């Protein structure tokens, strides 16, 4: 059983977060393997984003509203400078739900690795009134046209949805947390094509290519709480479609 705690709230309205990065400055002791050469680009990645009608499962989800004052001072300053807050001084995150299993994209919240570089991103039951914000993701549009998905629970430093490319750009490469790098072209692991503002399930393409965010469907843990999330070639199947 996972223990959840912390600040939360629910909001009826949503905002599109754009502008400055939450990313810390990369240092010499950052041992992460850079993405290197980008995966092959699809000439028309938008053609693969075939929307599906409706929101499955009958789930009613709400944006997560977080007081700006609960975030680190540097994060607050960056958001205020770009106008990325509501009139009530809040920032909004979203639960991102898998179309096949009806479970949420969740950053691991237990154990000594929770919130650290390389920490697991998994499927977990969507929690309507969470006391911890590891299911909250802020779509942060970059100047390069891609989107970073910043986790609301871990903000000091800001942690992003990231692909582990240490084994190459392969099917089954795990999705994890890693501190955000923004527009850095040497760290394309965090670049997603993500459309904000629709309940229609769509695939979430990684780095403009033909691989997408994918929920595991093999083995006894498939679709269970704690099951892995990965990237996979786009196959137009339910486990590759997500909605908020």
URFEN-V263855 format. One record per pair of residues at least 4 apart in sequence whose ideal C-beta (glycine too) atoms are under 6 Angstrom apart, sorted by the first residue. I is the first residue (numbers start at 1). GAP is how many residues later the second one is. If there is no record, write none. Layout:
BEGIN
i=(I,I)
gap=(GAP,GAP)
END
This chain:
BEGIN
i=(2,2,4,4,5,5,6,7,8,8,9,10,11,11,11,14,14,15,16,17,17,17,18,19,19,20,20,21,22,22,22,22,23,23,23,24,24,26,33,34,34,35,35,35,35,38,38,39,39,41,41,42,42,45,45,48,49,49,51,51,52,55,55,56,57,61,63,63,64,64,65,65,66,66,66,67,68,68,68,68,71,71,71,72,72,75,79,79,85,85,86,93,93,93,93,94,94,95,95,95,96,96,96,96,97,97,98,98,98,99,99,99,100,100,101,103,103,104,104,104,106,106,106,106,107,107,107,107,108,108,108,109,109,109,110,113,115,117,118,119,121,121,121,122,123,123,124,132,133,133,134,136,137,138,139,139,139,140,140,141,142,142,143,144,146,147,147,148,148,148,149,150,150,151,154,157,158,159,159,160,160,162,162,162,162,163,163,163,163,164,164,164,165,171,171,172,173,174,175,175,181,188,191,192,193,194,195,199,201,201,203,203,203,204,204,204,205,206,206,210,211,211,212,212,214,214,214,214,215,215,216,216,216,217,217,218,221)
gap=(107,108,127,128,126,127,126,63,122,125,56,52,52,54,81,49,78,77,180,67,121,123,123,63,65,58,62,161,53,128,136,158,157,158,159,133,155,4,133,152,153,130,152,153,154,150,169,130,170,167,168,167,168,160,163,186,153,154,149,151,149,144,188,43,45,34,29,31,29,72,25,27,4,25,86,23,8,17,21,23,4,5,84,83,84,80,5,6,4,6,4,43,44,45,59,43,150,9,31,40,9,41,146,148,7,146,5,117,144,102,139,142,138,139,122,20,22,20,22,31,16,18,28,29,14,27,44,70,6,11,12,5,23,25,4,6,39,61,58,58,54,55,108,104,92,104,101,21,19,20,19,16,12,12,8,55,57,8,10,6,4,41,40,39,45,45,47,12,32,42,12,8,10,8,5,22,22,18,20,20,30,14,16,27,28,10,12,26,68,9,10,12,24,61,62,58,58,56,54,55,6,19,16,12,12,10,7,44,40,42,9,37,38,8,9,38,7,5,25,24,20,22,22,28,16,18,25,26,14,24,6,11,12,5,22,4,6)
END
